[in-house]
Amino acid sequence: MKNIIFVAGGTGGHIYPALYLAEFIKNKDPLISISFIGRAHGLEAKIFSEKFPFYGLSLPKASQLKPWNYLKAYLEARRILRELKPDILIVFGSYISVPVLLEGIIKRYPFLLHEQNILPGKVVRIFSFFSKGIAISFLKTQEYLPKKKTFYTGNFVRKELLTIDKSSCKKELGFDLNKKLLLVTGGSQGAKKINELIKEIIPDLIKIDWQILHQVGEEKYKEFVKGIKKEWMEKGYRPIPYIKEMEKAIRASDLAISRAGATTIYQFLIGKLPAIYIPYPYAKDNHQEYNAKFVVDMGLGDIIKEENLSKEILLKKILEWDEEKINLYAQRFASLELPDARERFWEIIKSYI
């Protein structure tokens, strides 16, 4: 029986593509053994362990990381790999993967990397030279990595759920089919500044028949909803801590306001949803701005830097999205062809196991 170990964690942008790929592989070949390694107390521990065996490393959050944390995590990674004896490692970058990659190199376990962002992270850049190959979400990423080792797959999203009927999704979520729907998401944890500005412009938007589905963030939700008026919710505003069926929300929506994480962007592209991107300004290497600019240059969205963000600017930008502009962008999306990344990467994995 072949044994694949996935290494991922940190944010939803790393976690969910790994999970979706693992589910796809397991569906293709139920006899393959799949396990996950991540941070013992990270978001990934809960998500991965619900569906696959999970092994945790004793690593703190990146902001609290000390050199000796890596030594302990390396010893844990060594023990796990010696126990599981993987045929291949599938690694999604981030500092969490470093102890596993080091042991993989020492013991000569083959590994493949996946880079979600336009601009590769430091871990992927460094370990790309030791890898069997690097799967990339966007062709432009080849400019920053060893070209002979990169292969374009796209990002791992549930494509089958991002192509279902728009009207049925909107109806199932309980929104009026005759009104436009705005999806607001600051990522899996929400974004405080986006939340605050949306709250200020809700009255303006519902006056002109915009409906709003707003992912606030689980930790931010309780405090946020204290200032929400009942009449807003009666007229189509719906705050929610976390959207579990994001694919359905994407398909139901006509426009999004969003951070510019690579997985979110790829879901929007597959789901044909234009967005006003507000890149997270503190992302490493400013990678979210690179991601957003790439999509905007394709003519598939707008961008507002957070340093320029205000209630007036955000409202003005949303109001530009009338029926004519939405229909124009729908035509652009219609000509966009993106690969099924999971199928492509699975074919590559099979050549190594």
Backbone hydrogen bonds in HBPLUS format (Angstrom, degrees):
<---DONOR---> <-ACCEPTOR-->    atom                        ^
c    i                          cat <-CA-CA->   ^        H-A-AA   ^      H-
h    n   atom  resd res      DA  || num        DHA   H-A  angle D-A-AA Bond
n    s   type  num  typ     dist DA aas  dist angle  dist       angle   num
A0033-SER N   A0002-LYS O   2.87 MM  31  6.10 171.8  1.88 169.1 166.4     1
A0087-ASP N   A0003-ASN O   2.76 MM  84  5.33 167.1  1.78 148.7 153.3     2
A0004-ILE N   A0033-SER O   2.81 MM  29  6.12 170.9  1.82 172.0 170.4     3
A0035-SER N   A0004-ILE O   3.07 MM  31  6.55 153.1  2.14 156.1 164.2     4
A0005-ILE N   A0088-ILE O   3.17 MM  83  6.58 167.0  2.19 159.8 163.8     5
A0090-ILE N   A0005-ILE O   2.85 MM  85  6.22 161.8  1.88 157.6 161.9     6
A0006-PHE N   A0035-SER O   2.84 MM  29  6.21 168.9  1.86 159.1 160.3     7
A0037-ILE N   A0006-PHE O   2.83 MM  31  6.25 145.9  1.94 157.3 168.7     8
A0007-VAL N   A0090-ILE O   2.88 MM  83  6.20 154.9  1.94 159.0 159.0     9
A0092-PHE N   A0007-VAL O   2.99 MM  85  6.22 162.1  2.03 174.5 176.2    10
A0008-ALA N   A0037-ILE O   3.19 MM  29  6.62 152.5  2.27 168.3 176.0    11
A0014-HIS N   A0011-THR O   3.07 MM   3  5.64 151.3  2.16 113.9 121.2    12
A0015-ILE N   A0011-THR O   3.01 MM   4  6.22 165.8  2.03 152.3 157.0    13
A0016-TYR N   A0012-GLY O   3.02 MM   4  5.60 160.3  2.06 137.6 142.6    14
A0019-LEU N   A0015-ILE O   2.99 MM   4  6.27 158.1  2.04 151.8 158.7    15
A0020-TYR N   A0016-TYR O   2.85 MM   4  6.01 167.2  1.86 157.9 160.7    16
A0021-LEU N   A0017-PRO O   3.00 MM   4  6.13 155.2  2.07 144.9 151.2    17
A0022-ALA N   A0018-ALA O   2.97 MM   4  6.15 162.3  2.00 149.2 154.4    18
A0023-GLU N   A0019-LEU O   2.93 MM   4  6.14 163.0  1.95 154.7 158.8    19
A0024-PHE N   A0020-TYR O   3.08 MM   4  6.17 153.7  2.15 138.1 145.3    20
A0025-ILE N   A0021-LEU O   2.94 MM   4  6.23 161.0  1.98 154.8 159.1    21
A0026-LYS N   A0022-ALA O   2.94 MM   4  6.12 164.5  1.96 152.3 156.8    22
A0027-ASN N   A0023-GLU O   2.99 MM   4  6.15 147.2  2.10 142.3 151.0    23
A0028-LYS N   A0024-PHE O   2.99 MM   4  6.27 146.2  2.10 143.1 152.7    24
A0028-LYS N   A0025-ILE O   3.04 MM   3  4.96 116.4  2.46  92.0 107.9    25
A0029-ASP N   A0025-ILE O   2.81 MM   4  6.06 158.3  1.86 157.5 163.0    26
A0032-ILE N   A0029-ASP O   3.14 MM   3  5.87 166.7  2.16 123.8 127.7    27
A0036-PHE N   A0053-PRO O   2.93 MM  17  6.28 155.5  1.99 156.6 164.8    28
A0055-TYR N   A0036-PHE O   2.84 MM  19  6.18 153.6  1.91 152.4 161.2    29
A0038-GLY N   A0055-TYR O   3.18 MM  17  6.60 153.1  2.25 154.8 160.8    30
A0057-LEU N   A0038-GLY O   2.81 MM  19  6.08 147.4  1.91 151.9 162.9    31
A0042-GLY N   A0039-ARG O   3.14 MM   3  5.09 171.4  2.15 112.1 112.2    32
A0040-ALA N   A0057-LEU O   2.88 MM  17  5.04 177.5  1.88 139.3 138.4    33
A0045-ALA N   A0042-GLY O   3.13 MM   3  5.62 143.5  2.27 110.1 118.8    34
A0047-ILE N   A0043-LEU O   3.39 MM   4  6.67 170.7  2.40 151.1 153.6    35
A0048-PHE N   A0044-GLU O   2.84 MM   4  5.65 165.3  1.86 151.2 155.7    36
A0049-SER N   A0045-ALA O   3.27 MM   4  5.87 153.1  2.35 129.6 137.5    37
A0051-LYS N   A0048-PHE O   2.99 MM   3  5.74 159.4  2.04 121.0 126.9    38
A0052-PHE N   A0048-PHE O   2.85 MM   4  5.78 158.8  1.89 163.4 169.1    39
A0059-LEU N   A0057-LEU O   2.85 MM   2  5.63 137.4  2.03 105.5  92.3    40
A0064-GLN N   A0061-LYS O   2.90 MM   3  5.43 151.8  1.98 116.4 125.3    41
A0065-LEU N   A0062-ALA O   3.29 MM   3  5.15 169.0  2.30 106.0 108.5    42
A0069-ASN N   A0066-LYS O   2.96 MM   3  5.44 146.3  2.07 114.1 124.3    43
A0070-TYR N   A0067-PRO O   3.10 MM   3  5.63 137.0  2.29 109.9 119.6    44
A0072-LYS N   A0068-TRP O   3.30 MM   4  6.61 165.6  2.32 151.5 152.7    45
A0073-ALA N   A0069-ASN O   3.03 MM   4  6.20 162.2  2.06 146.0 151.6    46
A0074-TYR N   A0070-TYR O   2.74 MM   4  5.84 148.1  1.84 145.0 154.0    47
A0075-LEU N   A0071-LEU O   3.12 MM   4  6.40 159.2  2.17 149.1 153.2    48
A0076-GLU N   A0072-LYS O   3.08 MM   4  6.38 150.7  2.17 144.7 153.1    49
A0077-ALA N   A0073-ALA O   2.80 MM   4  6.05 158.4  1.85 149.3 155.4    50
A0078-ARG N   A0074-TYR O   2.85 MM   4  6.08 157.9  1.90 152.3 158.1    51
A0079-ARG N   A0075-LEU O   3.13 MM   4  6.32 157.4  2.18 139.9 145.3    52
A0080-ILE N   A0076-GLU O   2.97 MM   4  6.24 160.7  2.01 152.1 157.4    53
A0081-LEU N   A0077-ALA O   2.93 MM   4  6.10 170.1  1.94 156.7 158.9    54
A0082-ARG N   A0078-ARG O   3.03 MM   4  6.11 155.5  2.09 144.9 151.8    55
A0083-GLU N   A0079-ARG O   3.04 MM   4  6.20 142.0  2.19 140.0 150.1    56
A0084-LEU N   A0080-ILE O   2.90 MM   4  6.14 159.4  1.94 153.6 159.2    57
A0085-LYS N   A0081-LEU O   2.79 MM   4  5.47 153.9  1.85 143.0 149.6    58
A0089-LEU N   A0110-PRO O   2.97 MM  21  6.38 153.1  2.05 147.0 155.8    59
A0112-LEU N   A0089-LEU O   2.91 MM  23  6.33 157.0  1.96 165.2 169.1    60
A0091-VAL N   A0112-LEU O   2.88 MM  21  6.18 173.3  1.88 167.3 169.1    61
A0114-HIS N   A0091-VAL O   2.90 MM  23  6.31 135.9  2.10 161.2 166.9    62
A0097-SER N   A0094-SER O   3.10 MM   3  5.93 153.9  2.17 122.4 127.5    63
A0098-VAL N   A0095-TYR O   3.22 MM   3  5.50 155.4  2.29 108.1 115.0    64
A0101-LEU N   A0097-SER O   2.92 MM   4  6.10 161.3  1.95 161.0 167.3    65
A0102-LEU N   A0098-VAL O   2.97 MM   4  6.16 159.4  2.01 157.7 162.5    66
A0103-GLU N   A0099-PRO O   3.25 MM   4  6.45 164.0  2.27 143.2 146.7    67
A0104-GLY N   A0100-VAL O   2.83 MM   4  6.01 149.2  1.93 145.1 155.2    68
A0105-ILE N   A0101-LEU O   2.92 MM   4  6.17 151.2  2.00 149.4 155.2    69
A0106-ILE N   A0102-LEU O   3.05 MM   4  6.32 164.7  2.08 149.5 153.6    70
A0107-LYS N   A0103-GLU O   2.91 MM   4  6.02 163.9  1.94 151.5 155.4    71
A0108-ARG N   A0104-GLY O   2.83 MM   4  5.55 103.8  2.42 129.0 145.5    72
A0109-TYR N   A0104-GLY O   2.79 MM   5  4.80 148.8  1.89 139.9 146.7    73
A0108-ARG N   A0105-ILE O   3.24 MM   3  4.85 151.0  2.33  93.0 101.5    74
A0132-LYS N   A0111-PHE O   2.92 MM  21  5.91 174.9  1.92 166.3 167.6    75
A0113-LEU N   A0133-GLY O   3.03 MM  20  6.40 169.7  2.04 157.7 160.1    76
A0135-ALA N   A0113-LEU O   2.81 MM  22  6.14 167.0  1.83 156.5 152.8    77
A0115-GLU N   A0135-ALA O   2.92 MM  20  6.29 164.9  1.94 169.4 171.9    78
A0125-ARG N   A0121-GLY O   3.02 MM   4  6.26 163.2  2.05 154.7 160.1    79
A0126-ILE N   A0122-LYS O   2.95 MM   4  6.13 165.6  1.97 155.6 158.5    80
A0127-PHE N   A0123-VAL O   2.97 MM   4  6.03 172.0  1.98 153.6 156.1    81
A0128-SER N   A0124-VAL O   2.89 MM   4  5.52 124.0  2.21 139.9 149.7    82
A0130-PHE N   A0127-PHE O   3.06 MM   3  5.41 147.3  2.17 108.7 117.9    83
A0131-SER N   A0128-SER O   3.28 MM   3  5.11 150.7  2.38  96.5 105.0    84
A0134-ILE N   A0149-LYS O   2.89 MM  15  5.99 158.9  1.93 140.4 142.7    85
A0151-PHE N   A0134-ILE O   2.99 MM  17  6.32 148.7  2.09 153.8 153.9    86
A0136-ILE N   A0151-PHE O   3.06 MM  15  6.24 153.4  2.13 147.1 151.0    87
A0153-THR N   A0136-ILE O   3.13 MM  17  5.95 161.2  2.16 153.1 158.8    88
A0154-GLY N   A0136-ILE O   3.07 MM  18  6.07 174.8  2.07 143.7 142.1    89
A0141-THR N   A0138-PHE O   3.04 MM   3  5.78 155.6  2.11 121.4 127.7    90
A0142-GLN N   A0139-LEU O   3.07 MM   3  5.90 164.7  2.09 124.4 128.2    91
A0143-GLU N   A0140-LYS O   3.09 MM   3  5.95 163.9  2.12 123.7 127.4    92
A0144-TYR N   A0141-THR O   3.01 MM   3  5.68 164.4  2.04 121.4 126.1    93
A0145-LEU N   A0142-GLN O   3.42 MM   3  5.36 165.7  2.44 104.0 108.0    94
A0149-LYS N   A0146-PRO O   2.93 MM   3  5.59 153.3  2.01 119.4 127.7    95
A0150-THR N   A0147-LYS O   3.28 MM   3  5.32 149.6  2.38  99.9 108.3    96
A0159-LYS N   A0157-VAL O   2.94 MM   2  5.58 123.6  2.26 110.1  93.7    97
A0161-LEU N   A0158-ARG O   2.95 MM   3  5.66 146.0  2.06 118.3 127.4    98
A0162-LEU N   A0159-LYS O   3.06 MM   3  5.08 141.7  2.21  99.8 111.2    99
A0169-CYS N   A0165-ASP O   3.23 MM   4  6.44 149.5  2.33 143.1 151.2   100
A0170-LYS N   A0166-LYS O   3.01 MM   4  6.33 161.5  2.04 154.7 159.6   101
A0171-LYS N   A0167-SER O   2.90 MM   4  6.09 159.6  1.95 149.7 155.7   102
A0172-GLU N   A0168-SER O   2.88 MM   4  5.94 158.2  1.93 141.9 148.2   103
A0173-LEU N   A0169-CYS O   3.00 MM   4  6.19 146.4  2.12 145.5 153.6   104
A0175-PHE N   A0170-LYS O   3.02 MM   5  5.50 167.1  2.04 162.0 157.9   105
A0174-GLY N   A0171-LYS O   2.97 MM   3  5.09 153.2  2.05 103.1 111.7   106
A0179-LYS N   A0176-ASP O   3.31 MM   3  5.64 169.2  2.33 112.7 114.6   107
A0211-GLN N   A0180-LYS O   2.81 MM  31  6.03 164.0  1.84 157.1 162.7   108
A0254-ASP N   A0181-LEU O   2.85 MM  73  5.38 175.8  1.85 149.2 150.7   109
A0182-LEU N   A0211-GLN O   2.74 MM  29  5.99 163.8  1.76 147.2 152.0   110
A0213-LEU N   A0182-LEU O   2.85 MM  31  6.18 163.4  1.87 160.0 164.9   111
A0183-LEU N   A0255-LEU O   2.88 MM  72  6.27 165.5  1.90 155.5 158.8   112
A0257-ILE N   A0183-LEU O   2.76 MM  74  6.26 149.3  1.85 158.5 167.5   113
A0184-VAL N   A0213-LEU O   2.87 MM  29  6.19 163.5  1.90 159.1 160.1   114
A0215-GLN N   A0184-VAL O   2.81 MM  31  6.05 165.9  1.83 174.5 169.6   115
A0185-THR N   A0257-ILE O   2.92 MM  72  6.33 165.5  1.95 168.4 173.2   116
A0190-GLY N   A0187-GLY O   3.04 MM   3  5.14 158.9  2.09 108.2 115.0   117
A0195-ASN N   A0191-ALA O   2.92 MM   4  6.08 164.3  1.94 160.0 165.2   118
A0196-GLU N   A0192-LYS O   2.95 MM   4  6.19 162.0  1.99 153.3 157.6   119
A0197-LEU N   A0193-LYS O   3.07 MM   4  6.29 162.3  2.11 151.5 155.4   120
A0198-ILE N   A0194-ILE O   2.97 MM   4  6.09 160.5  2.01 153.5 159.1   121
A0199-LYS N   A0195-ASN O   3.05 MM   4  6.24 159.7  2.10 149.3 154.8   122
A0200-GLU N   A0196-GLU O   3.32 MM   4  6.60 143.4  2.46 136.9 145.6   123
A0200-GLU N   A0197-LEU O   3.12 MM   3  5.11 122.6  2.46  93.4 107.6   124
A0201-ILE N   A0197-LEU O   3.22 MM   4  6.57 137.9  2.41 142.9 153.4   125
A0201-ILE N   A0198-ILE O   3.05 MM   3  5.27 130.7  2.31 101.1 114.2   126
A0202-ILE N   A0198-ILE O   3.04 MM   4  6.06 116.7  2.45 153.1 167.3   127
A0205-LEU N   A0201-ILE O   3.08 MM   4  6.35 154.5  2.14 155.7 163.2   128
A0206-ILE N   A0202-ILE O   2.97 MM   4  6.19 170.8  1.98 168.8 169.8   129
A0207-LYS N   A0203-PRO O   3.22 MM   4  6.19 138.6  2.40 136.3 146.1   130
A0208-ILE N   A0205-LEU O   3.13 MM   3  5.49 137.9  2.31 104.2 114.7   131
A0210-TRP N   A0205-LEU O   3.02 MM   5  5.29 164.9  2.04 143.8 141.2   132
A0209-ASP N   A0206-ILE O   3.24 MM   3  4.85 157.0  2.29 102.3 101.0   133
A0212-ILE N   A0236-GLY O   2.95 MM  24  6.23 163.9  1.97 141.4 145.1   134
A0238-ARG N   A0212-ILE O   2.80 MM  26  6.03 153.9  1.86 158.9 167.8   135
A0214-HIS N   A0238-ARG O   2.93 MM  24  6.07 174.1  1.94 150.8 152.3   136
A0240-ILE N   A0214-HIS O   2.82 MM  26  6.01 146.8  1.93 173.7 166.4   137
A0216-VAL N   A0240-ILE O   2.90 MM  24  5.97 159.6  1.94 154.4 160.9   138
A0217-GLY N   A0241-PRO O   2.90 MM  24  4.72 139.9  2.07 125.4 135.6   139
A0220-LYS N   A0217-GLY O   3.14 MM   3  5.28 129.1  2.41 100.6 114.2   140
A0221-TYR N   A0217-GLY O   2.94 MM   4  5.76 129.5  2.20 154.7 167.0   141
A0224-PHE N   A0220-LYS O   3.07 MM   4  6.07 158.5  2.12 153.5 160.2   142
A0225-VAL N   A0221-TYR O   3.02 MM   4  6.15 167.4  2.04 168.7 166.7   143
A0226-LYS N   A0223-GLU O   3.35 MM   3  5.69 155.5  2.41 106.7 113.8   144
A0227-GLY N   A0224-PHE O   3.35 MM   3  6.36 163.5  2.37 126.2 127.6   145
A0228-ILE N   A0225-VAL O   3.16 MM   3  5.05 169.3  2.18 106.6 108.7   146
A0232-TRP N   A0229-LYS O   3.11 MM   3  5.45 133.5  2.34 104.4 116.1   147
A0234-GLU N   A0230-LYS O   3.02 MM   4  6.33 147.3  2.13 147.7 157.7   148
A0235-LYS N   A0231-GLU O   3.16 MM   4  6.28 129.2  2.43 133.5 144.8   149
A0235-LYS N   A0232-TRP O   3.10 MM   3  5.21 136.7  2.29  96.6 108.8   150
A0237-TYR N   A0232-TRP O   3.08 MM   5  5.57 155.4  2.14 137.3 137.2   151
A0236-GLY N   A0233-MET O   3.37 MM   3  5.35 169.2  2.38 103.0 104.5   152
A0248-LYS N   A0245-GLU O   3.14 MM   3  5.54 122.7  2.48 105.9 118.5   153
A0249-ALA N   A0245-GLU O   3.20 MM   4  6.58 155.1  2.27 148.1 155.5   154
A0250-ILE N   A0246-MET O   2.83 MM   4  6.08 156.1  1.89 156.4 162.5   155
A0251-ARG N   A0247-GLU O   3.05 MM   4  6.28 164.2  2.08 148.8 152.4   156
A0252-ALA N   A0248-LYS O   3.03 MM   4  6.16 145.6  2.15 141.9 151.2   157
A0253-SER N   A0249-ALA O   3.21 MM   4  6.22 132.4  2.45 139.3 149.7   158
A0253-SER N   A0250-ILE O   3.27 MM   3  5.35 138.9  2.45  98.8 109.6   159
A0256-ALA N   A0274-PRO O   3.07 MM  18  6.45 137.5  2.26 137.7 149.9   160
A0276-ILE N   A0256-ALA O   2.76 MM  20  6.16 157.2  1.81 156.6 161.5   161
A0258-SER N   A0276-ILE O   3.14 MM  18  6.43 161.6  2.18 148.4 151.9   162
A0278-ILE N   A0258-SER O   2.76 MM  20  5.95 161.5  1.79 154.8 159.6   163
A0265-ILE N   A0261-GLY O   3.00 MM   4  6.24 167.2  2.02 158.6 162.3   164
A0266-TYR N   A0262-ALA O   2.96 MM   4  6.16 160.0  2.00 147.0 152.5   165
A0267-GLN N   A0263-THR O   2.92 MM   4  6.16 154.8  1.98 149.2 156.1   166
A0268-PHE N   A0264-THR O   2.96 MM   4  6.25 156.0  2.02 151.5 158.2   167
A0269-LEU N   A0265-ILE O   2.90 MM   4  6.22 155.1  1.97 151.5 158.5   168
A0270-ILE N   A0266-TYR O   2.97 MM   4  6.19 166.9  1.99 151.9 154.7   169
A0271-GLY N   A0267-GLN O   2.80 MM   4  5.87 158.7  1.85 147.0 154.2   170
A0272-LYS N   A0268-PHE O   2.77 MM   4  5.69 102.9  2.37 134.9 151.2   171
A0273-LEU N   A0268-PHE O   2.86 MM   5  4.89 167.1  1.88 141.2 145.6   172
A0272-LYS N   A0269-LEU O   3.27 MM   3  4.98 155.4  2.33  94.4 101.4   173
A0302-ASP N   A0275-ALA O   2.89 MM  27  6.32 161.2  1.93 153.6 159.5   174
A0277-TYR N   A0302-ASP O   2.79 MM  25  6.03 169.6  1.80 144.9 141.2   175
A0304-ILE N   A0277-TYR O   2.90 MM  27  6.28 156.5  1.96 166.2 168.3   176
A0283-ALA N   A0280-TYR O   3.36 MM   3  5.77 166.1  2.38 118.2 118.0   177
A0286-ASN N   A0283-ALA O   2.93 MM   3  5.06 149.1  2.03 134.8 130.4   178
A0287-HIS N   A0284-LYS O   3.12 MM   3  6.21 159.8  2.16 132.1 132.6   179
A0289-GLU N   A0286-ASN O   3.16 MM   3  5.76 131.7  2.41 112.0 122.8   180
A0291-ASN N   A0287-HIS O   2.98 MM   4  6.26 159.1  2.02 148.7 154.2   181
A0292-ALA N   A0288-GLN O   2.93 MM   4  6.16 168.1  1.94 151.0 153.5   182
A0293-LYS N   A0289-GLU O   2.92 MM   4  6.03 168.4  1.93 152.9 156.2   183
A0294-PHE N   A0290-TYR O   3.11 MM   4  6.24 152.7  2.19 146.0 152.7   184
A0295-VAL N   A0291-ASN O   3.32 MM   4  6.70 155.6  2.38 149.1 154.3   185
A0296-VAL N   A0292-ALA O   2.92 MM   4  6.18 163.9  1.95 157.3 162.5   186
A0297-ASP N   A0293-LYS O   2.83 MM   4  5.91 155.1  1.89 146.2 152.9   187
A0298-MET N   A0295-VAL O   3.04 MM   3  5.05 134.0  2.26  94.8 108.0   188
A0300-LEU N   A0295-VAL O   3.22 MM   5  5.72 162.6  2.25 146.8 148.4   189
A0299-GLY N   A0296-VAL O   2.86 MM   3  5.04 153.9  1.93 105.5 114.0   190
A0308-ASN N   A0305-LYS O   2.88 MM   3  5.43 150.1  1.97 115.0 124.2   191
A0309-LEU N   A0306-GLU O   3.08 MM   3  4.83 160.0  2.12 101.2 107.3   192
A0314-LEU N   A0310-SER O   2.98 MM   4  6.08 169.2  1.99 155.3 158.5   193
A0315-LEU N   A0311-LYS O   3.04 MM   4  6.11 166.4  2.05 148.5 152.7   194
A0316-LYS N   A0312-GLU O   2.95 MM   4  6.05 163.9  1.98 147.9 153.0   195
A0317-LYS N   A0313-ILE O   2.99 MM   4  6.15 157.5  2.04 147.0 152.9   196
A0318-ILE N   A0314-LEU O   3.02 MM   4  6.28 157.4  2.07 151.1 156.9   197
A0319-LEU N   A0315-LEU O   2.94 MM   4  6.15 162.3  1.97 154.9 159.8   198
A0320-GLU N   A0317-LYS O   3.28 MM   3  5.34 142.6  2.43  96.1 106.4   199
A0321-TRP N   A0318-ILE O   2.91 MM   3  5.58 156.7  1.97 117.6 124.9   200
A0322-ASP N   A0320-GLU O   2.94 MM   2  5.79 132.1  2.18 107.0  92.6   201
A0326-ILE N   A0322-ASP O   3.03 MM   4  6.26 166.7  2.05 160.5 164.7   202
A0327-ASN N   A0323-GLU O   2.92 MM   4  6.05 159.1  1.97 147.5 153.0   203
A0328-LEU N   A0324-GLU O   2.99 MM   4  6.20 149.7  2.08 143.2 151.7   204
A0329-TYR N   A0325-LYS O   3.03 MM   4  6.28 161.5  2.06 151.6 155.3   205
A0330-ALA N   A0326-ILE O   2.98 MM   4  6.20 143.8  2.12 140.4 151.0   206
A0331-GLN N   A0327-ASN O   3.16 MM   4  6.46 146.2  2.28 142.4 149.5   207
A0332-ARG N   A0328-LEU O   3.24 MM   4  6.65 149.0  2.34 141.4 149.6   208
A0333-PHE N   A0329-TYR O   2.92 MM   4  6.19 161.6  1.95 154.0 158.3   209
A0334-ALA N   A0330-ALA O   3.02 MM   4  6.16 143.2  2.16 138.5 148.4   210
A0335-SER N   A0332-ARG O   3.20 MM   3  5.60 142.6  2.35 105.1 114.3   211
A0336-LEU N   A0333-PHE O   2.98 MM   3  5.08 159.5  2.02 108.1 114.6   212
A0344-ARG N   A0340-ASP O   3.23 MM   4  6.55 163.4  2.26 154.9 159.7   213
A0345-PHE N   A0341-ALA O   2.91 MM   4  6.09 168.1  1.93 157.8 160.7   214
A0346-TRP N   A0342-ARG O   2.96 MM   4  5.98 154.8  2.02 144.8 152.1   215
A0347-GLU N   A0343-GLU O   3.21 MM   4  6.41 154.1  2.28 144.6 149.9   216
A0348-ILE N   A0344-ARG O   3.33 MM   4  6.70 147.5  2.45 139.8 148.2   217
A0348-ILE N   A0345-PHE O   3.07 MM   3  5.05 119.0  2.46  94.0 109.2   218
A0349-ILE N   A0345-PHE O   2.86 MM   4  6.17 161.3  1.89 156.0 161.2   219
A0350-LYS N   A0346-TRP O   2.99 MM   4  6.17 158.7  2.04 151.2 156.0   220
A0351-SER N   A0348-ILE O   3.12 MM   3  5.47 141.7  2.28 105.3 115.6   221
A0352-TYR N   A0349-ILE O   2.90 MM   3  5.50 163.2  1.93 119.9 125.5   222
